[in-house]
Amino acid sequence: MGFLRTMFGTGLAKDDPRGFLVEAMVGAIDADGEVRDEELAKLHKVLESHELFAGLSQDSRDRLIDQAADAIESAGGGKQRTFAMAAGLPSRTEKAMAYTLAAESCVVDGDLHEKEIAYLEALQTALGLPDEEARELFESVRKSSSVMTIEERVRKMNEMLPRFLDAMALLTLADGEIDDAGVGRIEAVLTHLADNRALDEKVLHDEVVKAFDRMKGKDPAAVIADIAAAIQSPSDRFWTVTYTMIVAVADGEQDWQELGVLARMQKEFGLDSKAMDSAMKIARQYPHVKITGKAPV
């Protein structure tokens, strides 16, 4: 089974994130006010052949398109629907896919209309994608290598997982206490994110426990400096902070110790206030997590 099918499954669940991915494409097709045959053909080709939608019946694929079209129309256009799309796509992988598929829909006819540019800019803003990442995704579309780029990004995210976990554990340990709820909070967040759905539950649990063991008694400044040395891409640093913020807000509380860790990360990672605000906006879009149980699927 391919990595995308592992992430999203083969059935169509309620509030399936793929519905919002289809909305991103339909919004792009509708952006310039003229629906072209090649754009519709591209949409149907993606749903019929892309691994994301493998296993779905023709009725399910048609329903996704109809629901997306209705949502775009009810919102008054794709630009007005972008924040709803973003809210339904909490993880980095899902956001990258939405932007990539929308960009592919915009350029499929060999032309990029001003209104399509405006739509992609609105979508990027709603998704919270840094300029560097959006630019890389758009260029990969122009070079017809976007699917491989996404797969490589997922692999890269998994390789960086220990560093993400170090940051999350460090934040959770900020008040000097550790309990099962702290471990459960991180597991609940990670289980729901599409970037990690392919990981075995036991493996994920073991990795979280190892991270807490690594962080016990460590100097926060030294740990954050080590993470910054290992993760040097501005975009990757942005998502490290974003995922750490998701853990910070997951319990509905804000501890001053946690704010201190985030402030230190901001300084060490070289992120400005705009990036931190964008990261927090994404974190607050994340679905509510019951700390004592699993995240919603």
BALUMKE-280095 format. One record per atom (N, C-alpha, C, O): x, y, z. Coordinates in steps of 0.02 Angstrom, whole numbers, plus 32768, in hexadecimal, padded with zeros to 4 digits. Example, Ala and Ser with C-alpha at 12.3 -4.5 7.8 and 13.67 -1.06 7.14 Angstrom:
2
82947EE48186/82677F1F8186/82947F5B8186/82C87F5A81A7/82827F908162/82AC7FCB8165/82858002818A/829E80398192/
This chain:
297
802A7FC48000/800080008000/802C803E8000/805B80428027/801D806F7FD5/804580AB7FD0/803C80D7800D/800D80CF8034/806B81078016/806B81308052/802D815C8057/80158168808E/80148175801E/7FD981A18020/7F9B81798033/7F7181908059/7F96813C8018/7F5C81128028/7F5E80FD8071/7F2A80F78092/7F9B80F3808B/7FA380E280D2/7F8A811C80FD/7F6A81128131/7F99815980E8/7F858194810D/7F3A819E810F/7F1D81AA8143/7F1B819A80D3/7ED581AE80CC/7EA4817480C8/7E67817F80CD/7EBC813780BF/7E8E80FE80BA/7E6C80FB8076/7E7B8123804A/7E3F80CB806F/7E1E80C1802E/7DD480D18031/7DB380D57FFD/7DB880DA806D/7D7280EC8074/7D6981388076/7D9A815D8077/7D2B814E8078/7D1C8195807B/7CF781A280BC/7CBB819580C1/7D1A81BD80EE/7CFD81CA812F/7CDE820F8132/7CEB82398106/7CB5821B8165/7C98825C816F/7CD0828E817C/7D00827F81A0/7CCB82CA815E/7CFF82FE8165/7D4382E5814D/7D7782FA8167/7D4382B8811C/7D81829F8100/7DA982D980E4/7D8F830180BE/7DEA82DF80F7/7E12831880DF/7E17831C8093/7E2583518078/7E0D82E38072/7E1082E58028/7DD98311800B/7DE0832A7FD3/7DA2831A802F/7D6E83478019/7D87838E8013/7D7683B27FE4/7DB183A38042/7DCD83E68040/7E0483EC800A/7E0E84227FEE/7E2583B47FFC/7E5683B47FC5/7E3283BF7F83/7E4B83E47F57/7DF9839F7F7A/7DD183A97F3E/7DB883F17F3B/7DB6840F7F05/7DA4840C7F74/7D8F84537F75/7DC784807F5D/7DBB84B07F39/7E0584727F71/7E3D849B7F5C/7E44849B7F10/7E5384CE7EF2/7E3984607EF2/7E3D845B7EA9/7E02847E7E87/7E0B84A27E56/7DC684737EA1/7D8A84927E84/7D8F84DE7E8A/7D7C85027E5C/7DA884F67EC2/7DB1853E7ECC/7DE2855B7E99/7DD885937E81/7E1685347E88/7E46854A7E56/7E27854D7E11/7E32857C7DEB/7E00851A7E01/7DDF85177DBF/7DAE85517DB7/7DA7856D7D81/7D8D85637DED/7D5A85977DEC/7D7785DE7DF3/7D53860F7DEA/7DB785E27E02/7DD586227E16/7DCF86597DE1/7DC086927DF1/7DDA86487DA2/7DD9867B7D6E/7D9486847D4F/7D8C86AA7D1F/7D6286607D69/7D1E86687D51/7D0F86427D12/7CD886487CF7/7D3F861B7CFA/7D3485F57CBC/7D4E85AD7CC6/7D8985A37CD0/7D21857D7CC2/7D3385377CCB/7D4385197C88/7D1885157C5C/7D8285047C7F/7D9984E97C3F/7D98849D7C40/7D9D847E7C75/7D9284817C04/7D8E84387BFE/7DCD84167C1A/7DC883E37C3C/7E0884347C0C/7E4584157C24/7E4A84167C71/7E6883E97C8F/7E2B844A7C90/7E2B844E7CD9/7DFF84187CF7/7E1183F87D29/7DC4840E7CD9/7D9783D97CF1/7DB683947CE6/7DB183687D10/7DD7838C7CAD/7DF8834C7C9E/7E2E833E7CD1/7E3783057CE6/7E5483727CE5/7E88836A7D17/7E6A83557D5A/7E8583297D7B/7E3383757D6D/7E1283647DAC/7DFD831B7DAD/7E0A82F77DDE/7DDC83057D78/7DC482C07D76/7DFF828F7D73/7DFB82587D8F/7E3482A27D51/7E6F82767D4C/7E8F826D7D90/7EA382357DA2/7E9382A37DB7/7EB0829E7DFA/7E87826F7E25/7EA282447E47/7E4582767E24/7E1A824C7E4E/7E1A82047E37/7E1181D67E5F/7E2481F97DF6/7E2381B47DDC/7E6681907DE3/7E6781537DEB/7E9D81B57DE0/7EDE81947DDD/7F0D81A37E17/7F3D817E7E21/7F0181D87E3D/7F2F81EA7E73/7F2681BA7EAD/7EEE81A77EBE/7F5E81A77ECB/7F5C81777F02/7F3281917F3D/7F1781697F64/7F2E81D27F44/7F0581EF7F79/7EBE81D57F79/7EA081C97FAE/7EA281CB7F3E/7E5C81B97F37/7E5281707F23/7E1B815C7F0F/7E8781497F28/7E8281027F15/7E5080DE7F41/7E4D80EA7F7E/7E2880B37F23/7DF7808C7F49/7DB380AC7F4E/7D83808C7F63/7DAE80EC7F3B/7D6C810D7F3E/7D4480FB7EFF/7D5F80F67EC8/7D0480F17F09/7CD880E27ED0/7CCD81217EA6/7CDC81597EBC/7CB381177E6A/7CA481507E3F/7C70817D7E61/7C7481BA7E5C/7C3F815F7E83/7C0D81867EA6/7C2C81B17EDD/7C1981EA7EE6/7C5D81947F00/7C7F81BA7F35/7CA681F47F19/7CA6822B7F35/7CC881E87EE1/7CEF821E7EC1/7CC082557EA8/7CCF82917EB0/7C8982427E89/7C5982737E71/7C3C829B7EAB/7C3082D77EA5/7C3082797EE3/7C14829B7F1D/7C4582CE7F38/7C3183057F4D/7C8582BD7F39/7CB782ED7F4F/7CB7832C7F25/7CBB83647F3F/7CB183237EE3/7CB0835D7EB6/7C7183877EC1/7C7483C47EC5/7C3883667EC7/7BF9838A7ED1/7BFA83B07F13/7BE483EA7F16/7C1283907F48/7C1583B17F89/7C4583EC7F88/7C3884207FA6/7C7D83E47F65/7CAD841A7F60/7C9084557F3A/7C97848E7F4F/7C6E84467F03/7C50847C7EDB/7C1B84A17F04/7C1684DF7F00/7BF3847C7F2A/7BBF849B7F54/7BDF84C87F89/7BC684FF7F96/7C1584AF7FA8/7C3684D67FDD/7C5485167FC1/7C4F854B7FE1/7C7385117F86/7C91854D7F66/7C5A857F7F55/7C6285BB7F61/7C2485677F39/7BED85937F25/7BCD85B47F62/7BC085F17F61/7BC2858D7F97/7BA285A97FD3/7BCE85DE7FF4/7BB4860D8012/7C1085D67FEF/7C3F8605800D/7C4686457FE3/7C6186777FFB/7C2E86427FA5/7C36867C7F7A/7C75867C7F51/7C8A86AF7F37/7C9586417F4C/7CD2863B7F25/7D0986187F4B/7D0686127F88/7D3B86017F26/7D7285DB7F45/7D9986027F78/7DAB85E77FAD/7DA686427F6A/7DCD866B7F99/7DAA86707FDD/7DCA86718011/7D6786747FDB/7D41867A8019/7D3D86388040/7D298636807A/7D518602801F/7D4C85C0803E/7D9085A78058/7D9385728078/7DC685CB804A/7E0985B18059/7E1585A380A3/7E37857280B3/7DFB85CD80D0/7E0885C18117/7DE385838130/7DFB8561815E/7DAA85748113/7D8785368124/7DAE84FA810C/7DB384C7812E/7DCB850080D0/7DF684CA80B7/7E3084BE80E7/7E3F848580F9/7E5184F580FB/7E8B84F08127/7E7984CF8169/7E9F84A78184/7E3F84E18184/7E2984C481C3/7E1F847981BF/7E28845581F0/7E0D84618184/7E028419817A/7E4183F38167/7E3F83B6815F/7E7984178161/7EB983F8814E/7EEE840C8180/7F1684398173/7EF083EB81BB/7F1B840381F1/7F6683F581EA/7F8E84198207/7F7983C481C3/7FC083B281C1/7FE683D28187/7FC883E88156/802783D3818D/805183F1815A/804883CD8117/804383ED80E3/8045838B8118/803D836480DA/7FFC837580B7/7FFC8380807A/7FC6837980DD/7F85838880BE/7F8583CF80A1/7F6983DA806B/7FA383FE80C4/7FA5844280AB/7FD08447806B/7FBE8469803B/80088423806A/80328422802F/800E84027FF4/8014841A7FBB/7FE883CD8001/7FC283AD7FCC/7F8D83DC7FB0/7F8483E07F73/7F6984007FDC/7F35842D7FC6/7F5284637F98/7F3684717F63/7F8984807FAC/7FA784B57F84/7FC184997F42/7FBA84B97F0D/7FDF845E7F45/7FFA843F7F08/7FC3842F7ED6/7FC9843F7E9B/7F8E840F7EEE/7F5783FD7EC1/7F35843A7EA4/7F20843A7E6A/7F2F846F7ECC/7F1184AE7EB4/7F3D84CD7E7E/7F2484E57E4B/7F7E84CD7E8B/7FAD84E97E5A/7FAB84C27E18/7FAC84DF7DE2/7FA7847F7E1D/7FA284567DE1/7F6384677DB9/7F6484697D7C/7F2C84747DDD/7EEE84857DBB/7EF284C97D99/7ED284D47D66/7F1A84F67DB6/7F2085397D9A/7F4B853A7D5A/7F3E85627D2D/7F7E85107D58/7FAE85147D20/7FA184E07CEA/7FC584DF7CB7/7F6F84B57CF3/7F65847E7CC4/7F5684967C7D/7F6584737C4D/7F3884D27C77/7F2884EB7C34/7F6085147C16/7F5885337BE1/7F9B85147C37/7FD585387C1C/7FD485827C28/7FFF85A67C0F/7FA3859A7C4E/7F9E85E27C5C/7F8F85EC7CA6/7F6F85C17CC5/7FA686237CC1/7F9A86327D07/7F7A86777D0B/7F9C86AA7D06/7F3886777D14/7F1286B57D15/7F1F86DB7D57/7F2F86BD7D8A/7F18871D7D54/7F2287477D8F/7EF587317DC9/7F0A87317E03/7EB7871E7DB9/7E8987087DED/7E9E86C57E0B/7E9186B77E45/7EBF869B7DE2/7ED9865C7DFC/7F1386687E2B/7F1B86467E5E/7F3D86997E1B/7F7486AC7E47/7F5886C47E8A/7F7186B17EBF/7F2486ED7E86/7F0587087EC3/7EE886CF7EEE/7EEC86D07F2B/7ECB869D7ECC/7EAF86647EF0/7EE7863D7F13/7EE0862B7F4E/7F1D862F7EF0/7F55860A7F0E/7F7386307F48/7F8786127F7A/7F7786727F42/7F91869B7F79/7F6386967FB6/7F7A86917FEF/7F2186997FA9/7EF086947FE0/7EF4864F8001/7EF18648803E/7EFC861B7FD7/7F0185D77FF2/7F4085CF801B/7F3F85B18051/7F7885E98003/7FB785E68028/7FB08608806C/7FC685ED809F/7F918642806D/7F87866780AC/7F5C863F80DC/7F6D86398117/7F25862480C4/7EF885FD80EF/7F1A85BF810A/7F1185AD8144/7F41859D80E0/7F64856080F5/7F9E856F8123/7FB685438146/7FB685AD8121/7FEF85C0814B/803185A88130/806185A08156/8035859C80EE/8074858480D1/80A685BD80CB/809585F280B0/80E385B380E2/811785E680D9/812585F1808E/811A85C48066/813C862D807D/814A863C8037/817A860A8018/817085F47FDF/81AD85F7803D/81DF85C88023/81BE8586800F/81CD856A7FD9/8192856C803A/8173852C802C/814285317FF2/814185067FC6/811A85677FF0/80EA85707FB9/811085777F77/80FA855C7F44/8147859A7F78/816E85A37F3A/818A85617F22/818885527EE6/81A385387F50/81BE84F67F3E/818784C97F20/819284A67EEF/814D84CA7F40/811584A27F27/80FF84B87EE2/80F3848E7EB6/80FB84FA7ED8/80E585137E97/811885027E60/810684EE7E29/815885097E71/818B84F87E3F/818B84AE7E2F/8198849A7DF6/817C84847E61/817A843C7E55/8140842B7E26/814583FC7DFE/810984517E2C/80D184477DFE/80E584597DB8/80D584357D88/810784907DB0/811C84A67D6D/814C84737D4E/8150846D7D11/8170844F7D78/819F841D7D5F/818083D77D5D/81A283A57D50/813F83D47D6C/811983947D6A/8137835F7D98/813983247D86/814E83757DD3/816A83447E02/814B834A7E47/816B83377E78/810F83657E4B/80F283757E8C/80E383377EB7/80ED833A7EF4/80CD83007E98/80BC82C57EC0/80F982AA7EE3/80F7829A7F1E/813082A57EBE/816E828D7EDD/818582BD7F12/819F82A87F46/817C82FE7F06/8191832F7F38/816B83257F79/818983297FAF/812A83187F75/8102830C7FB1/811B82CD7FD5/812182CC8012/812882987FAE/8140825A7FCD/818282667FF0/818E824D8027/81AE828C7FD0/81EE829B7FEF/81E582C5802E/820982BC805E/81B482F1802D/81A7831A8068/818E82EF80A2/81A282FA80DB/816382BF8094/814B829280C9/8186826B80E7/818B82658124/81B1825280BC/81EB822D80D4/8219825A80FE/823482458131/8220829880E8/824982C7810D/822A82D78151/824D82DC8183/81E782DE8152/81C582EC8191/81CF82B281C2/81DA82BE81FD/81CD827581AA/81D8823B81D5/821F823981EF/822B82258228/824E824D81C5/8294824F81DB/829F82848211/82CA827B823C/827982BA820E/828082F0823F/825682E3827E/825A830A82AD/822F82AD827E/820182A082B6/822482A382FA/820882C18328/825F82848303/827F82888345/828B82CF835C/828482DE8397/829C82FC832E/82A883428340/826683648352/8263838B8382/82318354832D/81EE836F833E/81DB83588384/81C2837F83AD/81E783188392/81D482FC83D3/81FD831B840B/81E383268442/823D832883FE/8266834A8430/8249838E8442/8245839F847D/823383B3840F/821683F5841B/81D583EF8442/81C984168470/81AB83BF842F/816B83B58451/817583A08499/815483B984C7/81A4837184A4/81B1835984E8/81CE83918512/81BD8398854D/81FB83B884F6/821983EF851A/81E484208532/81E68437856B/81B4842F8506/817E845D8518/8153843F854F/81408461857F/814383FE8549/811983DD857B/813B83DA85BE/811983DB85F2/817D83D685BF/81A483D385FD/81B48418861A/81D7841E864C/819B844C85FA/81AD8490860D/819B84A08655/81BF84C68676/81658482866F/8150849086B4/8171846186E6/816284638721/81A0843786CD/81C7840C86F9/81A483CC870C/81BF83A58734/816983BF86F0/814483838701/8136835A86C2/81308375868B/8131831986CB/812182ED8694/80F182B786AD/80FD829886E1/80BC82AB8688/808D8277869A/80728257865A/8084826B8623/804582268662/802A82038628/8003823285FA/8001822885BE/7FE582678618/7FBF829685EF/7FEC82BB85BE/7FD882C98586/802982CA85D3/805982EB85A7/806C82C0856C/806F82D78533/80798280857A/808982518544/804C82498516/8052824984D9/801182428536/7FD48238850F/7FC3827484E3/7FA9826C84AC/7FD382B084FB/7FC482EC84D4/7FEC82EC8493/7FD182FB845E/802C82DB8498/805682D9845B/803F82A1842D/803B82AB83F0/803182678448/801B822F841F/7FD9823F83FB/7FD1822E83C1/7FAB825F841F/7F6B82708401/7F7382A083C7/7F5382988393/7F9F82D183CF/7FAC83008399/7FCB82DE835D/7FB582E68325/800082B78369/802482978333/7FFA8263830E/8000825C82D1/7FCF823F8332/7FA6820C8313/7F76822A82E0/7F66820A82AE/7F5F826782EE/7F2E828582C1/7F4D82A58284/7F2C82AC8250/7F8D82B78288/7FAD82D98250/7FBC82A78218/7FD782718224/7FA982BA81DB/7FB2828D81A3/7FFB82798198/80098243817F/802982A681AB/8070829781A2/8085825881C7/80B7823881B4/8061824581FB/8076820E8225/804781D28225/805281A28249/801281D481FC/7FE0819F81FE/7FFC815C81E7/7FE1812781F8/8032815D81C0/804E811F81A7/807980FC81DD/808D80C381D3/8086811F8215/80B081028249/808880D58276/804E80E48288/80A5809D8289/8086806F82B7/807B809082FB/80A680B68313/80418083831A/802F80A48359/806380968390/807480C383B6/807A80588394/80AB804783C8/80EE806983BB/810F808183E9/8101806C837B/8140808D8369/813C80D7837D/816B80F38398/810380F6836F/80F9813D837F/80FD814783CB/811D817683E2/80DD811B83F0/80DF81218439/8126811B8453/813C8143847D/814B80EA8439/819080E0844F/81BB811C843F/81E6812F8467/81B0813C8405/81D7817783F2/81C881B28420/81F581D88432/818881B98434/817681EF8462/819881E484A6/81B3821384C3/819681A784BF/81B581978500/820081A484FD/821D81BF852C/821F819184C6/8268819D84BE/827781E884BF/82AA81FD84DC/824C820F84A1/8257825884A0/8255827484E6/827E829E84F8/8225825E850F/822282768554/82608260857B/827A828785A4/82778224856E/82B5820C8590/82F08238857C/831B824885A5/82F3824B853B/832B82758523/832982BA8543/835D82D78550/82ED82D4854F/82E583198565/82EB832385B0/82F4835C85C7/82E482EE85D7/82E682F58620/832983148636/835F82FA8627/8324834A865B/835F836A8677/838883928645/83BD83AD8657/837183988607/839883BC85D5/838B840785D9/8355841E85EC/83BE842E85C6/83B8847685C3/838F848A8585/83A5847A854D/835684AB858D/832B84BC8553/835184E2851D/834784D684E2/837B85118531/83A0853A8500/83CD850E84D5/83D185178498/83EE84DD84F5/841C84B184D0/83F5848384A1/840A84768469/83BC846A84B8/8393843E848F/837A84638451/837D84498419/8360849F845C/834584C58424/837C84D883F2/837084D983B6/83B784E6840B/83F084F583DF/840184B883B5/841184BD837A/83FF847C83D4/840D843E83B0/83D884328379/83E9841D8342/8399843F8389/836384368358/836D8467831E/8364845482E4/837F84A5832E/838A84D782FA/83C484C382CD/83C384D18291/83F784A482EA/8431848F82C2/841E84558294/84398450825D/83F0842B82AA/83DB83F18282/83A68404824E/83A383E68218/837C8434825E/834684498231/83538491821C/834384C08241/8370849A81E2/838684DC81CD/835984FF819A/835D853C8192/832F84DA8178/830184F88148/82CE8523816E/82AF850C819D/82C585628158/8293858D8179/824D856D817A/8229857381AC/823B854B8144/81FA852B8140/81F484F28173/81C184EC8195/822884C98179/8227849181A9/822784AC81F0/8206848F821C/824A84E281FC/82498500823F/8204851A8250/81ED85148289/81E38538821E/819F85518228/81718519823E/814A8521826D/817584DF821C/814884A8822C/815B8487826E/8130846B8290/819B84898281/81AF847082C3/818C849882F9/8171847C8329/818D84DA82F1/816B85068322/811F84FB8320/80FF84F98354/810484F482E3/80BB84EB82DC/80A484AC8301/807484AF8327/80C6847482F5/80B284368315/80BC843A8361/8095841C8387/80EF845D8377/80FA846683BF/80C2849083DD/80AB84848414/80AB84C383B7/807384EC83CE/803384C483D3/800A84D08400/8028849483A6/7FEC846A83A9/7FEA844683EB/7FB58441840B/8024842C8401/8027840B8442/801A843D847A/7FF9842C84AC/8034847A8473/802B84AD84A7/7FE284BF84B2/7FCE84CB84EB/7FBB84C1847D/7F7584D78484/7F45849C848A/7F0984A68495/7F5E845E8484/7F3184248484/7F0C841A84C5/7ED583FE84C4/7F29843084FD/7F078426853D/7EDB84628550/7EBD84638586/7ED784948524/7EAD84CE8531/7EC984FE8564/7EA6852D8578/7F0784F38579/7F27851F85AA/7F66853E858D/7F838523855E/7F7B857685AA/7FB985978596/7FE485A285D3/7FD285CA85FE/801B857F85D8/804A8587860F/808285B685FC/809B85B485C4/809685E0862A/80CB8611861A/810C85ED860A/8135860685E3/811685B18628/8154858C8618/8155857785CE/8189857885AE/811A856385B5/8116854F856F/8122858B8541/81428584850D/810785C58554/81138600852B/815D86118529/8176862A84F6/818086058560/81C886118561/81ED85E58531/821C85FC850F/81D985A5852C/81F9857784FD/81EC858D84B5/821A858D848C/81AE85A184A7/819E85B88463/81C385F78450/81D985FF8417/81CA86258480/81EF86638473/823986538464/825786738439/825586238488/829A8610847C/82A285EF8437/82D485FA8415/827085C78424/827185A883E2/826D85DC83AC/829085D88379/8242860E83B5/823B86448384/827F86668378/82938671833F/82A1867683AE/82E1869983A9/8316866D8388/833A8683835B/831A862E839E/834F86018384/834285EF833B/837185E78314/830285E98328/82F085D682E4/82EE861282B4/82E886098278/82F2864E82CF/82F2868A82A5/82AE86978285/82AB86AF824C/8278868882A9/82348694828F/821A86D882A7/822586EB82E0/81F986FC827A/81DD873D828E/8198873482AC/817D86FD82AE/817B876B82C3/813A876982E4/8103875182B5/80D5872E82C9/810987648275/80D8874F8244/80D78703823D/80A186E4823A/811286E3823C/8116869B8237/80F9867A8275/80D786478270/8107869682B0/80EE867982EE/80A1868082F1/807F86528308/808786B882DA/803E86C182D9/801E868F82A9/7FE9867282B8/803E86848270/80248654823F/8025860D825C/7FF685E78252/805B85FC827F/806285BA829D/802B85B082D2/800E857A82D6/801E85E382FA/7FEB85DD832E/7FA585D7830F/7F7A85B48329/7F9A85F982D7/7F5A85F582B5/7F4D85AD829E/7F16859382A6/7F81858D8282/7F7A8547826D/7F6E851A82A9/7F4584ED82A7/7F93852782E0/7F8D84FE831C/7F4685018337/7F2B84CE834E/7F28853C8335/7EE485438350/7EAF85268321/7E76851B8336/7EC1851982E2/7E9384F782B4/7E9084AC82C1/7E62848A82AA/7EC1849382E5/7EC6844B82F0/7E8984338317/7E7584538347/7E6B83FA8302/7E2F83E18325/7E3B83D4836F/7E7383C38383/7E0783DE8397/7E0D83D383DF/7E23838C83ED/7E0A835C83CE/7E518384841C/7E6B8343842D/7E5B83328476/7E67835B84A3/7E4082F78481/7E3682E184C5/7E7882C584DF/7E91829384C6/7E9382E68510/7ED782D68527/7EDC828E8541/7F118270853E/7EA58274855C/7EA882328579/7E9B81FB8546/7E9D81BF8557/7E8E820D8508/7E7F81DB84D5/7EA181EA8494/7ECF82128491/7E8981C98460/7EA781D3841F/7E88821083FC/7E4F8223840B/7EAE822C83CE/7E93826483A7/7E5D82498379/7E5F820E8367/7E2E82748366/7DFA825D8338/7E17824A82F4/7E48826882DE/7DFA821982D4/7E1282018293/7DE3821A825C/7DEE820C8221/
